[in-house]
Amino acid sequence: MFAGKTIIVTGGGSGIGAAVARAFAVEGAKVCVADLNLNAATDVATAIGGIAMACDVRDEAQIVDLVKKVETAFGPIDIFFSNAGLARGEPGHAASASTEVWQLNWDVHVMAHVYAARAVLPGMIERGQGYLVNVASAAGLLNQIGDAAYSATKHAAVSLAESLAITHKADGIDVSVVCPQYVATPLLDMDDDSEVGGSLISASEVADCVIAGMTAKDFFILPHPQVADYMALRGTDHAHWLSGMQALRRKFLHESESGELGEMYKFV
Ligand SMILES: NC(=O)c1ccc[n+]([C@@H]2O[C@H](COP(=O)([O-])OP(=O)(O)OC[C@H]3O[C@@H](n4cnc5c(N)ncnc54)[C@H](O)[C@@H]3O)[C@@H](O)[C@H]2O)c1
């Protein structure tokens, strides 16, 4: 289903985006690797025979321009993989991140997905086909302890993906939302060589799940299958789920060596 397709991957210069861009290329797709960091995007694109574009996904004009340039190079966009993201954590209490950091999370995790959909949906609707894949997080279904701005905006990203799926199924548009827990990428100060295990998986494992999930046209792509169980618990016994999260936070605070969010995977 990917051979010959035109695909844009944002945040494709690193981590999950780079692994997914590689996987799409292996499947025979024409891939544009877009990133704020053009050098990183160029390295990935060169290795897979794709093209690289600089793009700040917070800026709608840059996304419109990206789509135009890729359509000129490769033809209409078949798949837009909105993946760019960041995690800043919070310095103190759950509302302590600055307004700038909250806005940054909102712009990158939500508005970038809105801008991508706006840019490609009219053409996809006209052609009667297209696929929007948005990378949210398990934090968008559950919660990320220590990062309220990340959790809240990833929840919004999941909700936006649901709206896209509900509204545009009849137009022939498919929608998936990718919701991993911990992945060894620079976002957690790790990389492809980091030792994985338990709740920590590699970016290429996420890419394999993306290929399988998109092939099955699953709405939720859950590289950590246990997330479905936690979602079910949250839905059926919220008090139990919430007290479990509070206990997890206490354990992390008492036992974590660094106190860094990047170490949280050891406790999940
Ligand atoms: N690593 C994890 O544990 C994890 C877990 C769940 C979800 N995610 C999500 O996966 C996605 C990819 O994260 P990753 O772990 O590969 O991180 P990463 O830091 O390795 O890669 C993120 C990429 O996004 C790019 N980027 C950031 N802001 C941008 C902007 N404004 N415009 C364009 N590009 C921008 C960065 O330059 C970088 O190349 C993110 O949305 C993240 O929230 C990651």
The ligand as an SDF file (V2000), in Angstrom:
LIG
                    3D

 44 48  0  0  0  0  0  0  0  0999 V2000
   10.4070    9.3070   22.4610 N   0  0  0  0  0  0  0  0  0  0  0  0
    9.3150    8.9860   23.1450 C   0  0  0  0  0  0  0  0  0  0  0  0
    9.3930    8.3690   24.2120 O   0  0  0  0  0  0  0  0  0  0  0  0
    7.9510    9.3550   22.6100 C   0  0  0  0  0  0  0  0  0  0  0  0
    6.8310    8.7300   23.2000 C   0  0  0  0  0  0  0  0  0  0  0  0
    5.5740    9.0600   22.7270 C   0  0  0  0  0  0  0  0  0  0  0  0
    5.4100    9.9650   21.7180 C   0  0  0  0  0  0  0  0  0  0  0  0
    6.5040   10.5620   21.1700 N   0  0  0  0  0  0  0  0  0  0  0  0
    6.2680   11.5380   20.1120 C   0  0  0  0  0  0  0  0  0  0  0  0
    6.9180   11.0990   18.9440 O   0  0  0  0  0  0  0  0  0  0  0  0
    7.2180   12.2300   18.1290 C   0  0  0  0  0  0  0  0  0  0  0  0
    8.6740   12.1490   17.6850 C   0  0  0  0  0  0  0  0  0  0  0  0
    9.4790   12.2380   18.8410 O   0  0  0  0  0  0  0  0  0  0  0  0
   10.9210   11.5560   18.9720 P   0  0  0  0  0  0  0  0  0  0  0  0
   10.9030   10.7890   20.2160 O   0  0  0  0  0  0  0  0  0  0  0  0
   11.2850   10.9060   17.7070 O   0  0  0  0  0  0  0  0  0  0  0  0
   11.7950   12.8620   19.2420 O   0  0  0  0  0  0  0  0  0  0  0  0
   13.1140   13.4530   18.5490 P   0  0  0  0  0  0  0  0  0  0  0  0
   13.5200   14.5750   19.4240 O   0  0  0  0  0  0  0  0  0  0  0  0
   14.0740   12.3500   18.2640 O   0  0  0  0  0  0  0  0  0  0  0  0
   12.5820   14.0050   17.1400 O   0  0  0  0  0  0  0  0  0  0  0  0
   11.7050   15.0900   17.0610 C   0  0  0  0  0  0  0  0  0  0  0  0
   12.0030   15.8270   15.7720 C   0  0  0  0  0  0  0  0  0  0  0  0
   11.0220   16.8820   15.6460 O   0  0  0  0  0  0  0  0  0  0  0  0
   11.7050   18.0240   15.1550 C   0  0  0  0  0  0  0  0  0  0  0  0
   10.9530   19.2360   15.5250 N   0  0  0  0  0  0  0  0  0  0  0  0
   10.7410   19.7550   16.7500 C   0  0  0  0  0  0  0  0  0  0  0  0
   10.0650   20.9060   16.6570 N   0  0  0  0  0  0  0  0  0  0  0  0
    9.8230   21.1030   15.3270 C   0  0  0  0  0  0  0  0  0  0  0  0
    9.1680   22.1130   14.6060 C   0  0  0  0  0  0  0  0  0  0  0  0
    8.6430   23.1940   15.2120 N   0  0  0  0  0  0  0  0  0  0  0  0
    9.1030   21.9940   13.2530 N   0  0  0  0  0  0  0  0  0  0  0  0
    9.6540   20.9310   12.6210 C   0  0  0  0  0  0  0  0  0  0  0  0
   10.3080   19.9520   13.2650 N   0  0  0  0  0  0  0  0  0  0  0  0
   10.3920   20.0450   14.6040 C   0  0  0  0  0  0  0  0  0  0  0  0
   13.0680   17.9870   15.8150 C   0  0  0  0  0  0  0  0  0  0  0  0
   14.0130   18.7900   15.1050 O   0  0  0  0  0  0  0  0  0  0  0  0
   13.3830   16.5020   15.7610 C   0  0  0  0  0  0  0  0  0  0  0  0
   14.0830   16.1610   14.5630 O   0  0  0  0  0  0  0  0  0  0  0  0
    6.8920   13.4670   18.9550 C   0  0  0  0  0  0  0  0  0  0  0  0
    5.6320   13.9700   18.5710 O   0  0  0  0  0  0  0  0  0  0  0  0
    6.8370   12.9180   20.3680 C   0  0  0  0  0  0  0  0  0  0  0  0
    6.0180   13.6780   21.2110 O   0  0  0  0  0  0  0  0  0  0  0  0
    7.7750   10.2680   21.5810 C   0  0  0  0  0  0  0  0  0  0  0  0
  1  2  1  0
  2  3  2  0
  2  4  1  0
  4  5  1  0
  4 44  2  0
  5  6  2  0
  6  7  1  0
  7  8  2  0
  8  9  1  0
  8 44  1  0
  9 10  1  0
  9 42  1  0
 10 11  1  0
 11 12  1  0
 11 40  1  0
 12 13  1  0
 13 14  1  0
 14 15  2  0
 14 16  1  0
 14 17  1  0
 17 18  1  0
 18 19  2  0
 18 20  1  0
 18 21  1  0
 21 22  1  0
 22 23  1  0
 23 24  1  0
 23 38  1  0
 24 25  1  0
 25 26  1  0
 25 36  1  0
 26 27  1  0
 26 35  1  0
 27 28  2  0
 28 29  1  0
 29 30  1  0
 29 35  2  0
 30 31  1  0
 30 32  2  0
 32 33  1  0
 33 34  2  0
 34 35  1  0
 36 37  1  0
 36 38  1  0
 38 39  1  0
 40 41  1  0
 40 42  1  0
 42 43  1  0
M  CHG  2   8   1  16  -1
M  END
$$$$
